Each structure stands twice: as C-alpha cells, then as structure tokens.
Amino acid sequence: MKQTDETWTTLRVLTWTSGYLAEKGVENARREAEWLLCEVTGLDRVGLYLNFDKPLSDGELAAYRGLVTRRAKREPLQYILGSQEFDGLCFEVSPGVLIPRHDTETLLEQALQQAPVARAVLDIGTGSGCIAIALATRLPDASVTAVDLSPEALTVARRNAERHGVTVEFLHGSFWEPVIGRSFDLIVSNPPYITTADMACLQPEVRDYEPSLALDGGPDGLNAYRAIVDQAAAYLQPGGWLWFEVGAGQALEVSALLAQAGFHGIITATDPGGIERVVGGCHGA
Ligand code: GLN
C-alpha cells in the first residue's frame, strides 16, 4: 500500500496524540501516548520505535482512540492500564482503590528497618493491598492481616495477594473493629490525610477518579490518625511499632499524637522528594 501524508503511521499517531494530551494538561504526554499505544499494539516502547513507519490498523486506531479519550479526560493512566508497580511488584488497580505511590515505599522501608522480625503484622486501610502484600513478601514468617472499609478494595487486594502468591488475611470493617481483642507487633497505615478543603485543589486525576474514602482526612486531615492512635495501645504487643504515612506538613502533629498516647522512640523519615512522609513510634517495653 502506498503511504500518503494522511496515513496514520505509528510516528504520526504518537506525535498527534502527544500534542493532544499535552493540550489537555497531561504531564509527560509523549511517554503516556507511547504507553497507551503499547497497550493497544502489544509492543514495548522499543517495538514502537522500530515500527515508526508502519500504519496502524483500523482496529488498533479505534482501540487507541478509546484509551486516549479516557486519558484526555484526565482518568489516571494506571486505571486505564489496570496496574501500577510498587516495591518491584505489579499490582492490579481499579477506581475502587488508591493508586500505589512510590512515596509509600518509604513507609515500607522504615517499618522493615525497625521490625525486621515482625511476626504479627496489621495494615489498616489496605486499599490495593500493596503495603500488606509487600510486607508479606518481605517477611515470609509473619502472619499479615489487612483491613479496609471498602469491600471493593478488598476484592482487588485479595486478587493482588493471589497474584503474588502470598497469604494475607483480609478483613472488612472500620479501623480496629475487625481485629478487636487481637494484638500485633507491627502495625502500618497509609490513611486518608488530605484536608477536606484541599480535596478540591487536587489534580483532576486524583480529585475526580481516586476514591475520596482513601484521601479525605477530615477538616484538618488528621481524623484517621486520631482514630487509630487513640486505641493503638490495646492492639500492640509490648515493644511493637506503629508506622504511618503522613501528608506534607503533618509529621509534627502526628508525632505529637503518638507522644500523647505514650509512644516512645518516635522517628520521622523523608521520602525521595525530601518531604517528611513517615512517622513511627514504639509502644511500651
Ligand atoms: N499520597 C496521596 C496524594 O497526595 C494521598 C494518599 C492519602 O491520603 N493517604 O494524592
């Protein structure tokens, strides 16, 4: 077939789409245009580059148009592709769960540093299950429990545990309610921490698509921390650790909550972007 200037070759499609997505406010528009085209063609990025001059089929063009339209409306790339990498593992994500962030790997590292031989681990508000599953992978001798208020999230989290071949006990309910009477030596949580006022200012990908249940931390962003810290002592073995991810500017307040509740050895850690992202404390002993 003779190619004309009007032929939608791989290169022409990518050039047009990058411009279109950039116009719609998508950062890294060229990269994202490539990833979406990889999804449609089954090629990797090198494959795309080797096929720059190849025209796309009508079927590929139609499928690509569908994905690009979604991304142009600022639906997160991860929901469109259905996955996100965290701690070197690939997690299924859907609009019912917060997309795992690399910042949260800081929480994982700190928790593992302080509790390298934890036996009974709890993750409060597990979402996709990424923290609980990464911990179960790294601590093969531990029994890991994860709770979430969202049944939809638990369905995704269960599938993720299965995908990675680890056993995690997933329980439905609010904060401590599903684990009443039990105790743990490592408790982690990445709770909702955005203030209700700031919710409106989030980028469209987060504000319009990610679950507000996983984001909205109430008027001062600290509701979930209070609910967890207030009762944490009853659920921690002596010498056990409680670790939180916190939002920018919250480390001091969350440290104070832990200190007021009698925690000691309080530690904060910064994420790769230099933001104090993690706060932890030790209970008793
Ligand atoms: N890190 C997320 C964001 O800023 C918020 C996650 C949370 O509230 N726990 O988009």
Residues whose N, C-alpha, C, O or C-beta is under 5 A from the ligand:
A	BS01	LIG	N190 P191 P192 Y193 I194 V206 A214 L215
